[in-house]
Amino acid sequence: MTVRAPLSMRVNFAWSLAGNLLYALCQWGVLVVLAKMCSTETVGVYLLGVTLTSPIFLFAGLQLRRLQATDVRDTFAFGDYFGMQLLACCIGMLAAWGTSVVCGYRDAALAVILLVGLNKAFENVSNTFYGLFQQRERLDRISKSMVCHGVLTAAGLCGGIWLTGNIVVAAAMSAVGRVLAILVYDVPSLLWLTAARSHVRQNVGNAQFDELQTPTFWQTWLRGELQPNWNWPAMRKLAVLGVPLGVTSMLVSLNTNLPRGFVEGFCSTSELGIFGALCTPLAVMHTLTRALESSASAKLARLFDSGDVSGFRRCFGQLMATHTAIALLGVIAAYAVGRPVLTLLFTAEYAAHVDVFITIMWATLAATSAGVMMTAMIAARFVHSQLPLNVLTSVLSLVVCASFVPTFGMQGAAISLLVSKLPYLAIGGWMLWRAERSRGAPRGPPTTPPPLVAGTPASG
């Protein structure tokens, strides 16, 4: 198997930043188009689909991408991750359907929920490819793929609304755009990264020479290099690592989407549409966070695994400082020009809630800092510690929502987004500090992978 040369962290960051920003702009553009062309209730129906399916498919993702990117000892093959992800996506679709039926959603709402869920299932499949690209430090491929996904899914959704005015048709066209992106770019990129090249003896006249040939996708598939492995012992081990992280992802998503559920329950679907649009900067910043994390997660894992505590601390500090600076600029912008920007992007009906928007920008600062903290903790192999930390976050979010949303409406939901992340930051920082202090001197290359103990970093 050919090993493609990795890119430097600086180049990877530049690629990742460009791709994630363009992808985030596409997502924001979708909500802008919906807000301009549809009623707030229609926007609310679409966001209902996102709200219900996001926790399910974040759980189904099992954070396999992060596990694969930080698998510095190649404990599992690509096919193990791929097979596990396909199985989890099938279970996720069943869960989305069952949850929708139990909640009493029917007709258009049910169709939108299932189509948005299908879109997210395909996104999880792409994330399996991204995990390998990230592990090999080729974030240029991820960046180009994200642009392709963002453009095609946004074009499908906006084109469906423009052509038919029907949110169900638009959601279906967006899912088709996701599939096209996988077939047009992701699969060829995966082949480019993994395909072995063979020497073929060519005869030209009286001369002979060797030619390097890259096999086709189907030749590589038939050799088993790109197929999902139904290796049940390996999948069980992945499940042991991935399920707690999947639950963690679900809880992180619940922490973001729970306030939306309270807004729909205590306010209205129209206010859900407004609140969801105001939360767009939070989603955009999460996308930027993923860009910075993707460029550094493999390096953080190597630094911690080798015992380079000072390098690990320096890399983590740079990530946190960058996130904090960007998020603070967003807070300042919200105070200075929040109302005219919301009027320009959406309508005056959205801009009337600029106070909620400012609180959401403060919540964005806390949430993205927590995302950096989670990346560093997973790189240090604090895997199972994520579950109790995020249970605490979700319980606090639930308590704040129940206390504030009935009285303060959308502002109460925004406050819950801010407050709920603070314990995670405090406890996570303390755990990393303890781990850094306990690390020994740098070690040589490992020969056998040690077991991952729940709640503790790998030790050698």
N, C-alpha and C positions, 0 to 999 in steps of 0.2 A: 504494500500500500504506500503510495507516494505521500511524503510529508511536505505540505506546503509551508513555505517560510512564514513565521508569524510576523505581524506588524508591531511596531513599537507602541508603548502605552499612549504616547502623545498622538500618534497617527490614529490609533484605535479610538481615542476619545474624540478626535475631530470628526471621524466618520460617524461614530455613534451619536454625537451631538447633532450633526446635520440630519441624520435619518430620523431620530426621535423627534426633533423639532418639526420637521415636515409632516411626520405622522400625526403629531399633536395638532398641527394646524389643520390637517384634514378632518380630524375629529371635531375640532372647534367649528370648522366650516360647516359641518353637517348640522350642528345645532343652530348655527346662525341661519342657514337656509330654512330649516324647519320652523324657526321662530318667525322668519319673514313671510313664509308661504303658507303656514298652517296655524291653526288655533292653538292656544296654550294647552287645551285638552288633548289635541293630537300629539303635541310634544310630550305631554304627560304619559300617554299610552306607550310611546316609544321608550321613554325613560323607565316606565314600569317594567318593560321587558328587560332592560339593562339592569335594573335594580334587583329583579328576582333571579336572573341567571348568573350575574357576576359572582356571587358567593359560591354557587354550585360549581361553576367551571374553574374558578380559582382553586377550589378544593380538588377538582378533577385533575388540575395541572400538577398537583403534588410537589410543586416547586422542582420538578425534574430538571428544568433548565439550569437552575442554580446548583443543584447537586452534580449535574454533568459538567458544568463549567469549572467546578472546584474539585472534581475527581482527579487530582493530580497523579494518582497511582493507577488509573485505569482499572478500577475495581470491577466496573461493569462495561460491557460492550455497548455500542450504539444501538444495536438491535434490541437489547434489554430495555433501554429507555423507551425506544419506539413502541415495542409491544405493550409495555406498561401503560403508555400514554393512550394508545388506541383503546385498550380495555377500559381505562378510566373515562374516556370520552363517551363510550357507549353507556356506561353506568350514569354519567352525568346527564345525558339526554333523557333517560328514563326518569331520573330524579326531577328534572325540569318539568316534564309532563305531569308527573305525579303531584308535585307541589302546586302547579297551576290548577289542576283539577280540584285538589283539596281546598285551595283558597277560593274556589268558586269562579275562576275566570273562564269565560266562554267566547266563542265566535272570534271577532277580530283580535281581542286582547290575547286569547289563547294562541292564535296563529302567530302574532307578533312575538310573543314570549318564546315559542318554539323555534321560530326562524332566527331570532337573536341568539338563542342558545346554540343552534347549529353553526352560526357564524363563529361563536366563541369556541366551539369544539374544533373547527378547522384552525382557528388561531392557536389553540394548544398544540395541534400537530406541527405547525410551523415552529413553535417554541422548542420542540424536540430537535429540529434542525438547528435552531439558533444555539442551543446548548453545545452542540459539537463545534459550530463556528466560533463560539466564545471560548471554548476550551483550547482551540487551536489558535486563539488570538487573531482571528480574521473577522473583525467587526465591520469591515467594509462590506462584506456579503450580507450581514444582518441589516446594515443601514440601507443598502439598495433594495433589499427585500421589503423593509418597512415602508419605504416610499411607494413601492409597487402595490403593497397591500392597502396603504392609506388612500392612494389615488383611486384604485379600482373599487374598493368598498364605498368610498364617498361618492364616486361617480354613479355607482349602482343605486345607492339610497336617494341621492338628490335627483338622479335621472328618473327613478320610479315615481317620486313625488311630482316632478315637473310634467311627466307624461300622463300620469293617471290620477294624481292627487290621493292615492290610496296608500296608507302606511304599510299595509300587509304586502302589497306588491313591491314597495320600496325596500322593505326588510328582506324579501326574497332575492331581489336583484343585488343587494349588498352581499348576501351570502354567496351568490354566484361569482361576484367579483373576488371574494376571498379564495374560492377554489381556483379561479383563473390565475391568481397571483402565485399560488402554490405550484401549479403546473408550468407556468411560464418562466418563473424565476427560481423558486426554492429547490425544486428537484434537480434542475441542471446545476445549480450551485453546489448541492450536496454531492453530485457526481464529480464535479470538478475538484472538490476537496478530498474525496476518498478514493477515487478510481485509481487502481494500479495501472502502470504503463508497462507494456511488454515490448521486448525487442523482436522485430520481425526481419528476417533475412530477405533482402530484395535483390533481384538480379537485373541489371541494366546493361545490355550489351555483354561485354566481357568482364564487367566490373561487378563486384558485390559490396553491399554496404548494409549497415543496420539502421532501421527506421524505428523511432519510438511511436507507438500507437496507443491512444487512449480508448479503451473499450466503450461501447455504447452503454446507455442506462440499463437496457435489458440484459446485456451480458453481465454487468455488475450485479444486477438484481438476481440473476440466475446463480451467480456464485455465492449468493447469500449475504453480500456485504451491506446491502441496503434494506434487507427484509427485517420485519419485526421478529425478534426471537421469542418464541413461546417457551422460554426456559423458566419453568415454575419455581425452582429453588432460587434463581436470581431475582425473579419478580417478587417473591416473598421477602427477600432481603431489601429490595427497593421499597416495598410497601412499608416495611418497618421504619425506614428512613423517611419515606415520602408522605405517608399518611399523617403523621404529626405535623409536618410542614404544610400539607394540604389543608388540614384543619386550621393551622395558623393563617394561611392565606385566606381561607373562608372567613375567619374571624376579622382579619384586617379589612376585607371587603364589607363584612357586616358593619364594622365600625363606620365605614363610609356610607353604606346604603341604609343602615338602620334609621338614621335621621330622615331619610327620604320616605321610608315607610311610615314613620310617625307623622310626617307632613301630609301624606296622602290620607292617613287615618283620621287625623284631627283637623285637617284643613280641607283640601280638595285636590282633585287631579290637576286642575289648572295651576294651583300653587305649587304642586309637585313639579310641573313643567318649568315654572319660573325658578324654583330653588335648584333644580337640576342644571339649568342653564347658568345660573350664578356660580355653581360648583365647577364649571368648566376649567377655570384656572387650576383647581386642585388636580384634575385629571391631566392637564398639560404639564404641570410641575412633576407629577408622578412619572410621566413619560421622560422628562428631562432627567429625573433621578435615575431611571433605568439606564439612560445613556451613560451617566457618570459611573454607575455601579458596574455596568457591563465592561467598561474599559479597565476596571480595577479589580474585579472580584477574583479573577484567576491569580493576579499578582498578590493580592492580600492573602490568598490561601497558601501560595508558595512561601511567602515571607513568614507566615505563622508556622507552617509546617517545618521550615528550616531553623526556627528559633530566632530569626532576625526580628527581635521585639522592637528595636528602634526604627527599622524600616517599616514594619507594620504600623507602628504608631504614627509615623510621619505620613504614610499614604492615607491612613484613616483620617488624620487631621486635615489634610489637604481636601479630601472629599467633603468633610463636614463644613469646612470654611467656605468652599465654593457654593454648596447648597444654601448655606445661611445668607451669603451675600446676595444671591439671585432672588431668594424668597423675600428678603427685606426690601429689595428694589420693587418687588410686586406690591408689598404692603404700602410703600410710599406712593406708588402710582395709584393705588386704590383710593388713598386719601386725596391726592391731588386732582386726578382726572377721572375718577371712577364713574361719576354720573354721565358725563358726555360720552365716554367710551361705551358704556352699557347702552346708551340711547343709539349710538351709531351702529353697534354690532347687533343689537336686538331691537327693542322698541322702548318707548317711554314707560310702558307698563313694567318692564324689567328694571329700568333705571330708578324707579320709585323706591326700590329696595336696596339702595346703595349701602345702607348701614349693615345689612346682612352680608353684602359682598365684602365689606371691609373685614368683618369678623371671619369670613371664609378665607381671606388672604392670610390672616394670622394663623388660622388652622392649617393652611398650606405649609407654612414655615415649620410647624410642629410635626406634621405628617411626613414631610420629606426628610426631616432630620431623623425621624424614627426609621424611615426606609434605609438610610445610610447605616444606622446602627444595626439593623437586621442583617444587612449584607456583611458587615464586619463580624458579627456574631456567628453567622453561618460559615464564613471563611475560617473562623477559629473553631469550627465544629461544635458550637453550641446549638445543636439541632433540636433536641427534645425540650430544651428550655423555652423555645419559642411558644409552645402550646400554653403553659400556664401564664406566661407574660401577656399573651393576646387574649386569653380568657379574662384576665383582669381588665384589659383595655375594653373589651366588649361589655363586660358587666358594668363598668363605669359609664360607658356610652349609653347603655340601656337606662341606667338610673338617672342620668342627666336629661335624656330625652323625655322620660316619663315625668320628670319634675318640671321641665321648662317648656316643652313644646305645647302642652295644652294651654299654657298662659301666654307665652311669647311667640308662638307660631314658628315661622321660619328662623327668626333670630335665636330661639331656643335650640333649634336643630344645629345651627351654625356653632353655637357655644359648645355643644356636645362634641363636635368635630375637633375643636381646639383642646378641650380639657382632657379628653380620653387618652391622648397620646403622651401626656406628661409623665405618668408613672413608668411607661415603657422606656422612655429616654433615661430617666433617673436610674432604674434598676439595671438596664442594659449597660449603661456606662460603668456602673459599679462592677458588674460581672466581667467586662472586658479589662478593667483595671486590675482585678484580681488575677485574671488569666495571664496578663502580660507579666505581672510580678512573679508568677509561678513558673514561667518558661525557663528552661535551662539554656546551656550554651548551644550554638549552632551545631547541627548534626550533619553527617554525610548522607548520601542518597539512601532512602529506605529500601530494604530488601523485601520485606513482607508487610502488607498493610495491617496495622493494628486495628482491633475492633473499635467502633465508635460507641462510647458509653453515653447513655442518655444524660444530657445536662452538663457534660464535661467535654473539654476539647481533647482531640486526639493527642496522645502522649507517646514518646518514644524512649 
